[in-house]
Structure formats: structure tokens, C-alpha cells
């Protein structure tokens, strides 16, 4: 059975592999396709697509938006997006500006704690990347302020530390509509990670479906067989298509592999086929 991975990150956001290296890895693992879904950026898509053509690996242009709902961080993945659409890129630019403002404030707080850091230093350390908290953690580790990446989050960049600065986020319904406007297929990422409870999750899914949500990540690296069945039932209840992926980040998530997650993930190629057919139905492409 041919398999795919529809949730993968490169070093253009908070992964550790370049887009072209992800193509090589996908080929080595026998995947027929993967989706590049970096956080709030599409800068790696062209490189990945071109490398994919050379290696016979289909690369699905994608993105992952961080949104806010009821005080929670909710992620919406967009697949098959037209990343060149001017209106879409204008929105992306706004998200990047929001990140820059947040990062400047976080650097100022860390400086007050005696850490030699600035936004400009981060950019030099991670050129061409959208700076995320994973980059802070790597920076702190590389310069000896912490002994591990988890320690960096626990002490300095986690949600409940004194140095963390939240950034402005859109609602998940807005992300769904933005993806649709870019000709993409919106998918609710890793729904069980939000730990919302059954009723609250159904309320969220119902609201997003009304906004145009198309898919739900049924297959995910941390899912047990029972959780996968639970998500299949939830998707079916709201007429959503199954999607799935590893959420591969490379070194940032040790032990989690592209394509197979923690060893038991399988995303059949027909999952991708179903999403393609729905996209054709929606946009007549």
C-alpha cells in the first residue's frame, strides 16, 4: 500500500530539514507524496515542489495557521493552496508582522534576564526562517543557557513562563475562509491535542464546518487505534474527509519520523485522492 504524509514542517518554520531534504527523506521512506505545511509561511514550497519533480515525489503546497478559539491555540492546515495569490500573501505578511512584534518583545524580556539575545541575532542564526519558539529553544541550547530543548520551554519560552509574549491570532473560522479563498482545502489539525472534551470539540467542529471546513486529521502520530476510530466517526458525523500526517519537525520532535510518526502511523494514499477529488469539486480544477 502506498502511503503519504500530509502534515510536515521544514526549517522555513520550526522544522530542522530543508524543503529539498524533506523530499529526499520522503523518497527514502517510500512515500508517494507529502504536504509541506510550515507555520504561517509558504517560503519553502517552491523549493520542495521542484525537488519533488526531480525525485518523483508529489509535494502538496500547504500551510498551518495558528488561531485562537476560547483561549486555546487551534491549528488549521491548508492543503493545495495557491501560495502565489496576492490577497493570500498579503494576509501572510500580516501574520509575519505580528510574529516580528512578538519576537521583539520576547527578546527584550529575555535580555532583562541576562540572556544575550536579540531579534536580529535570531535572524542571523536562522536565516530565511519564520522565527518561532522552537528557534528560541535551539538558540538557548546552542549557547549553553539550557541543557535541553524541553528545559528551554520550561524555563524561558513556554506559555506559562514570565518571558512568553502571546501574539495576535485570527479565529479558526477566518483561517478556514482564507484557505478556501486561496483555492485550498482546510483541515482541522490534531483535534485531540486540544484536550477539549467531546462536547466542546464537537461544537468547534460544527462551527468550522459551517465556515467551510473540509477535512479532519483522523490519522496522527499520537493517535491510538481507538482514537483514530473516534476521529473517523467525528469526521463522518459532520461530513468531513479524513486527512492525516506525522507533524514531522525533525530534531525538534525526537523519535517522531516522517511518514510513520512514532512507528504506528499509516496514511493511505487514497486519503490524498479523496481530498484531491473534493478540491476538484469545490474549485472545478
N, C-alpha and C positions, 0 to 999 in steps of 0.2 A: 504494500500500500504506500502510495506517495503521500508525503506529509509537507505541511507548511508551518510558518510561524508568523503570525500577524500582529506581533507586538514586540518590537526590537528597538534598542537605542544605540546610537553611535556617540563618538566623542564630541559631536556637534552640540549635544546637550550634556547628559551626565553618564554616558557610557564610556568605555575605555578603548573601544575598537574604532578605527576609521570606517567610513561607509564602504570603501573598497575592501577592507579587511573582513567586514561582515559578509560580503559576497563570497570571499574565499572560504570563510567558515561555513556558510550555508552549503556550499558545494561539497566541502569535506564531510559534512553531516548528512548529505544525501537529500537535502530539502529541494523541492521543486520551486519554491517561492518563499519570500518573506516580505513583511511590510516594515519600512523604516518609519518609526513613529516617535521622533525626537520631541522633547518638551518645547512647545511654543516656537519651534523653528523648523524651516524646511531647507536649510542651507546645505544639508548633506544629500538631498535627493538626487540631484543631477549626477554627482559622482557615483552614487550607488547604482543608479539605473544604467549608466554607461558601462560600469564594471560588470553588471549583471548580463548585459547583452553579450559581452565577450566570453562569459563563463557559462552561458545558457541557464542563468538563474533569473526568474521573474522577480522584479522588485516593485512592490506596490507603493506608490507615493503616499505617505501618511504623515500624521502629526498627532500629538497628545496634548490636549488642553487641560490645565489645572483650573478648576472652577470652584465656586463656593456655594454650598447649599446647607442651610440650617446649621451654620458654624462648622461644617465638615468640608474637607478637601475632596472633591469629586472629580474623577478624571474621565474625559471624553476623548476617545480615539476617533480620528477621521481617516478613512481609507479611500484610495483612488482620488484624492484631491487634485485639483488643478492649482498647483502651487504658484503658477505664474499669474493668476488672476489679480489685477491691480487692487481691487477692493479687498481681497483676501490679504494681500501683502500689507495693505495699509493697516488692517486690524492687527496683523502680526507685529508690525512696527510699534504699535501702541503697547502690546504686551511686553516687548523688549524694553521699551522706555520705562515701564513700570518695574521691571526687574532691575534695571540700572539704578533707579532711585532707591529701591530696597537695598541693593548691594552696597551703595554708598553709605547708607545709614548703618548697616551691619558692620561694615569695616570701621566706621567711626567708633562704634561700641566696643569692638574687639581691640582697637588701638588703646582705648581707655583702660583695658585690662592688661596692657603691657605687651600686646602682640604686634609685631612689626608686619602690618598688612595694610594694603590699600587696594582700591578697585583697579587702579592701573597696574599694580603688581600682579593681581589675579589674571588680568587680561594678558600680560606678558607670559605668565606661567601656563596659561591655557589659551593659546591664540586661536581665533576663529570659532570660539565656543560661546554659547549662551551660558553665562555663569549661574550655576545652581549651588545648593548647599553641599552637594557631593564634591564640588570643586573646592569649597572651603575646607571640607574634611580632608581631602587629599593634600591641600596646601599645608594644613596644620600638621599632618602626619609627616610629610616630606621635610618639614623644617623643625621637627623634633618637639613640637608643643604637646603632642599626644603620642601614645604608643599604638593606637589602632584607630580605624575609621569609626567603629561604634563609640569609642571614647570621645571622639571629636563631636559626635552628635549629642552624646550625653552631657558633655561639659560646655559646649560652645554654640552649636548650631541647631540643636533640636527645638521643637516647638515650645518647650517649657523652660528653656534657658533664658537668662537675662539679656542675652545678646541677640536673640532672634527677633527679626522685624518682618511681620507679615506684609505681603504685597497685595495691592488691589486685584481682585479677581472678578471675572464675569460669572453670571449664573450658568449652570449647565445647560439650561434651555437655550440660552444665547449661543453657546458653543455648538449645539446641535444645528441651529439655524445657520450659523456661519459656515459650518462644514457643508451643509446642503447647498448653500449659495455658491460654494466653490466646486460644485459637482461631485462632492464626496459622499461617502456612506458613514453616518455617525454611529458609533458603538459605545455603549457604557462599559468602561474598563473595570476589571476585577471587582465586581459588585460585593463580594463577601468581605473584602478587606475593610469596608466602611463600618462593619460591625453595627449595623443599624437596627437589627431585629427584622423579622419577617414582614410585619405590617408597614413599618417605616420604609423598608426597601421597596415594597410593592407600591407605596404612594409615590416614591421617587420615580420608579419605572413608569408608572401610569402617566405622570406629568411629562416625562421626557418623551414618551410615545406620542402623546398629544402634540408635542412640539416637533415631531418628525423623526424620532429615534428609529433606527433600522435594525440594529444588532445589539447583542449582549455577549460579553465574554463568558461563554459557557465553559470553555477549556482554558485552564490557567494553571500555572506551575504549582500553586499551593493547594489545589483542589484535591480532595479525596474522591473516590468514585461516587460516594453518596452525594457530595457537594456538586459534582458535575451533573448528576441526575436532577438534583434540586434546581440548578440553574437552567437545565434543559426544560424543565416543567415551567419555570417562571417565564422563559422566553416564549414558549408555546402559548402560555396564558395570554400574553399581550401581542401575539402575532409577530414576534421579533425573530430575526435569523440568528443562529449561533455563530459566534466568532471565537477566536482564541489565540493565545500566544504565550510565550515564555516570560515576557517582560525582561528580556535579557539586557544586562548592563555591563557584562564583563567583570572586571576586578571589583566593581562596586558591590556586586552581589555574589560572593564566593560560593561555589558549589552549584550555582544555577546556570544551566547550559542552554545555549540557543537550540531551539527545536524540541528539546526533551525536558526542559525545566530542571527539576530535582530528580529526574530519572523516570517518571511515570507519565509525563505529558505526551499526548499524541493529538495533533490537529490534522485530521484527514484533509486531503486536497479538495474533496467535494464541499467542504466548508467555504473555501475560497470561491469555488464555482457558484455556489448559491448566492454569495454576496455580489459576484460579478453580474449574475442574472438580474438581481434586484436593481443594481445600478443601471443596467440597460433599460429596465422597465421604467425607472424614475426619470432618466435623462435622455432616453432614446439614442444611446451612443452605441 
